[in-house]
Amino acid sequence: MCRGSSYLEKDIYYKSNDYIAVKLLPRFIKLLLNLKILNLKGRISPTGIYPYVIARTKYIDAVFEDSVKNGFEQVLIMGAGFDSRAIRYISSKESKVKVYETDTNYTQNAKIKQLRKRGVGIPENNIYISIDFNKEDLT
């Protein structure tokens, strides 16, 4: 919700480019955010959480984007959850970058289902690896 809200921001310090997060929000929440009825800047969440999430997102986005631009061929995202960087930064057919996302099978299936339901294409070079870190190790 924070990332979706940040995409709708006018203030450049809070605005992110995570347009996928908005697509994944329930319509009612999206409406509340658009109408500025739901405000995440400390009113319904602990003070500082919203700016922290946005700053963290912008920083990781910048590192990801720079890595792709500087010729990285592979990116591993551990515990990817509903991360959308592979879609936002490497979705072009020309991209040779492979993004490996690790997470539980349950989370990955939920993510894929929601992306498809909302008409968001998943790049072929976005590879899902199911893993339960409570039972398995990365090797």
MARDO-998554 format. One record per residue (C-alpha): residue number from 0; x, y, z. Coordinates in Angstrom, 3 decimals. Example, Ala and Ser with C-alpha at 12.3 -4.5 7.8 and 13.67 -1.06 7.14 Angstrom:
BEGIN
<pt nr="0" east="12.300" north="-4.500" up="7.800"/>
<pt nr="1" east="13.670" north="-1.060" up="7.140"/>
# end
This chain:
BEGIN
<pt nr="0" east="0.000" north="0.000" up="0.000"/>
<pt nr="1" east="2.890" north="2.377" up="0.764"/>
<pt nr="2" east="4.461" north="1.809" up="-2.628"/>
<pt nr="3" east="1.138" north="2.246" up="-4.397"/>
<pt nr="4" east="0.480" north="5.427" up="-2.455"/>
<pt nr="5" east="3.920" north="6.768" up="-3.301"/>
<pt nr="6" east="3.266" north="6.329" up="-7.017"/>
<pt nr="7" east="0.212" north="8.588" up="-6.647"/>
<pt nr="8" east="2.195" north="11.309" up="-4.815"/>
<pt nr="9" east="2.749" north="14.770" up="-6.281"/>
<pt nr="10" east="5.695" north="15.550" up="-3.961"/>
<pt nr="11" east="8.897" north="14.361" up="-5.721"/>
<pt nr="12" east="10.427" north="13.321" up="-2.395"/>
<pt nr="13" east="7.644" north="10.796" up="-1.832"/>
<pt nr="14" east="6.826" north="9.870" up="-5.438"/>
<pt nr="15" east="8.094" north="6.527" up="-6.728"/>
<pt nr="16" east="7.720" north="4.917" up="-10.139"/>
<pt nr="17" east="6.170" north="1.673" up="-8.899"/>
<pt nr="18" east="3.104" north="1.730" up="-11.124"/>
<pt nr="19" east="2.676" north="-2.021" up="-10.593"/>
<pt nr="20" east="1.976" north="-1.526" up="-6.870"/>
<pt nr="21" east="-1.040" north="0.642" up="-7.732"/>
<pt nr="22" east="-2.384" north="-2.033" up="-10.082"/>
<pt nr="23" east="-2.180" north="-4.618" up="-7.304"/>
<pt nr="24" east="-4.185" north="-2.581" up="-4.798"/>
<pt nr="25" east="-7.862" north="-3.366" up="-4.250"/>
<pt nr="26" east="-10.079" north="-0.817" up="-6.048"/>
<pt nr="27" east="-11.487" north="0.545" up="-2.793"/>
<pt nr="28" east="-8.015" north="1.255" up="-1.364"/>
<pt nr="29" east="-6.934" north="2.839" up="-4.658"/>
<pt nr="30" east="-10.003" north="5.074" up="-4.556"/>
<pt nr="31" east="-9.284" north="6.141" up="-0.960"/>
<pt nr="32" east="-5.673" north="6.948" up="-1.870"/>
<pt nr="33" east="-6.654" north="8.885" up="-4.999"/>
<pt nr="34" east="-9.228" north="10.925" up="-3.072"/>
<pt nr="35" east="-6.622" north="11.616" up="-0.360"/>
<pt nr="36" east="-8.979" north="10.104" up="2.233"/>
<pt nr="37" east="-6.383" north="7.498" up="3.154"/>
<pt nr="38" east="-3.104" north="9.163" up="4.076"/>
<pt nr="39" east="-0.144" north="6.994" up="5.054"/>
<pt nr="40" east="2.120" north="9.778" up="6.309"/>
<pt nr="41" east="1.840" north="8.858" up="9.989"/>
<pt nr="42" east="-1.904" north="9.038" up="10.459"/>
<pt nr="43" east="-2.697" north="5.333" up="10.238"/>
<pt nr="44" east="0.810" north="3.939" up="10.486"/>
<pt nr="45" east="3.644" north="4.522" up="12.928"/>
<pt nr="46" east="5.462" north="7.800" up="12.382"/>
<pt nr="47" east="8.308" north="7.442" up="9.914"/>
<pt nr="48" east="7.257" north="4.125" up="8.348"/>
<pt nr="49" east="5.929" north="5.660" up="5.127"/>
<pt nr="50" east="9.040" north="7.789" up="4.407"/>
<pt nr="51" east="11.249" north="4.821" up="5.341"/>
<pt nr="52" east="9.497" north="2.471" up="2.892"/>
<pt nr="53" east="9.648" north="5.082" up="0.130"/>
<pt nr="54" east="13.331" north="5.915" up="0.735"/>
<pt nr="55" east="14.205" north="2.205" up="0.831"/>
<pt nr="56" east="12.253" north="1.557" up="-2.382"/>
<pt nr="57" east="13.871" north="4.473" up="-4.216"/>
<pt nr="58" east="17.338" north="3.410" up="-3.091"/>
<pt nr="59" east="16.919" north="-0.245" up="-4.110"/>
<pt nr="60" east="15.316" north="0.851" up="-7.409"/>
<pt nr="61" east="18.352" north="3.040" up="-8.135"/>
<pt nr="62" east="20.805" north="0.223" up="-7.331"/>
<pt nr="63" east="18.812" north="-2.219" up="-9.467"/>
<pt nr="64" east="18.571" north="0.197" up="-12.394"/>
<pt nr="65" east="22.290" north="1.086" up="-12.212"/>
<pt nr="66" east="23.231" north="-2.599" up="-12.083"/>
<pt nr="67" east="21.216" north="-3.338" up="-15.208"/>
<pt nr="68" east="22.671" north="-0.313" up="-17.018"/>
<pt nr="69" east="26.209" north="-1.346" up="-15.997"/>
<pt nr="70" east="25.944" north="-4.762" up="-17.606"/>
<pt nr="71" east="24.864" north="-7.111" up="-14.842"/>
<pt nr="72" east="23.532" north="-10.252" up="-16.468"/>
<pt nr="73" east="21.774" north="-11.735" up="-13.448"/>
<pt nr="74" east="19.990" north="-10.402" up="-10.387"/>
<pt nr="75" east="18.876" north="-12.523" up="-7.428"/>
<pt nr="76" east="16.073" north="-11.212" up="-5.241"/>
<pt nr="77" east="15.696" north="-13.243" up="-2.068"/>
<pt nr="78" east="12.265" north="-13.173" up="-0.467"/>
<pt nr="79" east="10.929" north="-11.204" up="-3.443"/>
<pt nr="80" east="7.306" north="-11.120" up="-2.344"/>
<pt nr="81" east="5.410" north="-8.809" up="-4.689"/>
<pt nr="82" east="8.561" north="-7.037" up="-5.920"/>
<pt nr="83" east="8.023" north="-5.552" up="-9.382"/>
<pt nr="84" east="11.523" north="-4.511" up="-10.430"/>
<pt nr="85" east="11.881" north="-7.211" up="-13.096"/>
<pt nr="86" east="8.707" north="-5.942" up="-14.733"/>
<pt nr="87" east="9.546" north="-2.261" up="-14.353"/>
<pt nr="88" east="13.211" north="-2.366" up="-15.382"/>
<pt nr="89" east="13.855" north="-5.355" up="-17.667"/>
<pt nr="90" east="10.576" north="-6.059" up="-19.390"/>
<pt nr="91" east="11.819" north="-5.200" up="-22.878"/>
<pt nr="92" east="12.359" north="-8.142" up="-25.223"/>
<pt nr="93" east="15.927" north="-6.961" up="-25.911"/>
<pt nr="94" east="17.007" north="-7.289" up="-22.284"/>
<pt nr="95" east="19.414" north="-10.127" up="-21.569"/>
<pt nr="96" east="19.243" north="-9.623" up="-17.794"/>
<pt nr="97" east="17.783" north="-12.569" up="-15.913"/>
<pt nr="98" east="16.058" north="-11.858" up="-12.624"/>
<pt nr="99" east="15.734" north="-14.798" up="-10.248"/>
<pt nr="100" east="13.112" north="-14.295" up="-7.576"/>
<pt nr="101" east="13.110" north="-16.600" up="-4.574"/>
<pt nr="102" east="10.151" north="-16.930" up="-2.250"/>
<pt nr="103" east="7.668" north="-19.490" up="-1.033"/>
<pt nr="104" east="5.563" north="-21.257" up="-3.613"/>
<pt nr="105" east="2.426" north="-19.817" up="-1.999"/>
<pt nr="106" east="3.659" north="-16.218" up="-2.312"/>
<pt nr="107" east="4.877" north="-16.667" up="-5.874"/>
<pt nr="108" east="1.599" north="-18.246" up="-6.990"/>
<pt nr="109" east="-0.390" north="-15.431" up="-5.361"/>
<pt nr="110" east="1.802" north="-12.830" up="-7.065"/>
<pt nr="111" east="1.547" north="-14.453" up="-10.509"/>
<pt nr="112" east="-2.225" north="-14.834" up="-10.117"/>
<pt nr="113" east="-2.666" north="-11.154" up="-9.210"/>
<pt nr="114" east="-0.387" north="-9.939" up="-11.999"/>
<pt nr="115" east="-2.286" north="-11.978" up="-14.591"/>
<pt nr="116" east="-5.654" north="-10.936" up="-13.152"/>
<pt nr="117" east="-4.671" north="-7.292" up="-13.622"/>
<pt nr="118" east="-3.204" north="-7.758" up="-17.100"/>
<pt nr="119" east="0.428" north="-7.237" up="-16.104"/>
<pt nr="120" east="2.804" north="-9.210" up="-18.308"/>
<pt nr="121" east="5.612" north="-11.191" up="-16.726"/>
<pt nr="122" east="8.885" north="-11.059" up="-18.665"/>
<pt nr="123" east="10.320" north="-14.388" up="-19.802"/>
<pt nr="124" east="13.611" north="-13.494" up="-18.143"/>
<pt nr="125" east="11.887" north="-13.190" up="-14.742"/>
<pt nr="126" east="12.488" north="-16.620" up="-13.224"/>
<pt nr="127" east="10.703" north="-17.794" up="-10.087"/>
<pt nr="128" east="12.443" north="-20.198" up="-7.713"/>
<pt nr="129" east="10.265" north="-21.581" up="-4.941"/>
<pt nr="130" east="12.029" north="-22.010" up="-1.636"/>
<pt nr="131" east="11.023" north="-22.226" up="2.001"/>
<pt nr="132" east="13.964" north="-20.795" up="3.928"/>
<pt nr="133" east="12.598" north="-22.407" up="7.119"/>
<pt nr="134" east="13.172" north="-25.845" up="5.573"/>
<pt nr="135" east="15.691" north="-25.330" up="2.736"/>
<pt nr="136" east="18.891" north="-23.441" up="2.138"/>
<pt nr="137" east="19.780" north="-21.598" up="-1.041"/>
<pt nr="138" east="22.137" north="-24.320" up="-2.296"/>
# end
